[in-house]
Amino acid sequence: MPDTSTIVPYTTCVVTAEDLAVLGTMAEEPADIAKQKRLPYVGLGELLAERYHTSRAFLAQLNPGKEIDEVPVGTVLRVPN
């Protein structure tokens, strides 16, 4: 069996202004979506879940008491490594 004693399953990330800058609103109608220059993330939780290959629900479990979509720049969050 391999030695897993040095594996660190979690790390931290700091929310940056650049993270918040890529958030936006998504059009609802397919024709309007096609006209958008980019498809933005609609919330910080969605962005971080995709970045760290996890779910918004798991991010919430790792960060109790923090509303992931509403944290300000500089907030330190626990994320999967």
TAHU-V493004 format. One record per pair of residues at least 4 apart in sequence whose C-alpha atoms are under 6 Angstrom apart, sorted by the first residue. I is the first residue (numbers start at 1). J is the second residue. D is the distance in Angstrom with one decimal. If there is no record, write none. Layout:
<<I:J:D> <I:J:D>>
This chain:
<<9:81:5.3> <10:79:5.6> <10:80:4.5> <10:81:4.6> <11:78:5.8> <11:79:5.5> <11:81:5.2> <12:77:5.4> <12:78:4.4> <12:79:5.6> <13:76:5.6> <13:77:5.4> <14:74:5.6> <14:75:5.5> <14:76:4.5> <15:73:5.1> <15:74:5.3> <15:75:5.4> <16:73:5.1> <17:73:5.9> <23:40:5.5> <23:41:4.9> <23:42:5.5> <24:40:5.2> <24:42:5.3> <25:42:5.6> <27:32:5.7> <27:33:5.2> <41:47:5.9> <43:69:5.5> <44:69:4.8> <45:49:5.9> <45:56:5.5> <45:68:5.5> <45:69:5.4> <48:52:6.0> <49:53:5.7> <49:54:4.9> <49:55:5.0> <49:56:5.5> <62:78:5.9>>
